């Protein structure tokens, strides 16, 4: 009896079970989803990058989320100064205990002061980021983006991400007389 085919099948099965692991996967509990990106003019030719994160209900360590709970009415804004957007995201990754993910970003808020000097470099950086969706809205704010996040409080809506969607797309559903 030839044992070579059996040994080959056994080796293939062993490698198939070993190599299919998820050792490098990043779970949802280790990810912070930014719902808004803010870019302001910083000091010394830097930019001030602000990311707004939602704080889900039951986010306290060791507590399970409440049934039916989505997001509390609070949102956390983290802001850093960096030479570019990618460096700013890396810096925020080192400041918070989770990894930043931009796939849920609804708006990009750019201060008017920065926009006057040109924003093509920043737009190209975000457009080339695989996590930023092409339907993300861009807002030019008269003030700075950090203040925009602090003053944009959802009314009649508990989810900040949905609030941005409703505010920016409300003209599609309203009619002028």
Secondary structure in CASP SS format (residue, H / E / C, confidence):
PFRMAT SS
TARGET T0000
AUTHOR 0000-0000-0000
METHOD secondary structure of the structure
MODEL  1
X C 1.00
X C 1.00
X C 1.00
X H 1.00
X H 1.00
X H 1.00
X H 1.00
X H 1.00
X H 1.00
X H 1.00
X H 1.00
X H 1.00
X H 1.00
X H 1.00
X H 1.00
X H 1.00
X H 1.00
X H 1.00
X C 1.00
X C 1.00
X C 1.00
X C 1.00
X C 1.00
X C 1.00
X C 1.00
X C 1.00
X C 1.00
X H 1.00
X H 1.00
X H 1.00
X E 1.00
X E 1.00
X E 1.00
X E 1.00
X E 1.00
X E 1.00
X E 1.00
X E 1.00
X E 1.00
X E 1.00
X E 1.00
X C 1.00
X C 1.00
X C 1.00
X C 1.00
X C 1.00
X E 1.00
X E 1.00
X E 1.00
X E 1.00
X E 1.00
X E 1.00
X E 1.00
X E 1.00
X E 1.00
X E 1.00
X C 1.00
X C 1.00
X C 1.00
X C 1.00
X C 1.00
X C 1.00
X C 1.00
X C 1.00
X C 1.00
X C 1.00
X C 1.00
X C 1.00
X C 1.00
X C 1.00
X E 1.00
X E 1.00
X E 1.00
X E 1.00
X E 1.00
X E 1.00
X E 1.00
X E 1.00
X E 1.00
X E 1.00
X E 1.00
X E 1.00
X C 1.00
X C 1.00
X H 1.00
X H 1.00
X H 1.00
X H 1.00
X H 1.00
X H 1.00
X H 1.00
X H 1.00
X H 1.00
X H 1.00
X H 1.00
X C 1.00
X C 1.00
X C 1.00
X E 1.00
X E 1.00
X E 1.00
X C 1.00
X C 1.00
X C 1.00
X C 1.00
X C 1.00
X E 1.00
X E 1.00
X E 1.00
X E 1.00
X E 1.00
X H 1.00
X H 1.00
X H 1.00
X H 1.00
X H 1.00
X C 1.00
X C 1.00
X C 1.00
X H 1.00
X H 1.00
X H 1.00
X H 1.00
X H 1.00
X H 1.00
X H 1.00
X H 1.00
X C 1.00
X C 1.00
X C 1.00
X C 1.00
X C 1.00
X C 1.00
X C 1.00
X C 1.00
X C 1.00
X E 1.00
X E 1.00
X E 1.00
X E 1.00
X E 1.00
X C 1.00
X C 1.00
X C 1.00
X H 1.00
X H 1.00
X H 1.00
X H 1.00
X H 1.00
X H 1.00
X H 1.00
X C 1.00
X C 1.00
X C 1.00
X C 1.00
X C 1.00
X C 1.00
X C 1.00
X C 1.00
X H 1.00
X H 1.00
X H 1.00
X H 1.00
X H 1.00
X H 1.00
X H 1.00
X H 1.00
X H 1.00
X H 1.00
X H 1.00
X H 1.00
X H 1.00
X C 1.00
X C 1.00
X C 1.00
X C 1.00
X C 1.00
END
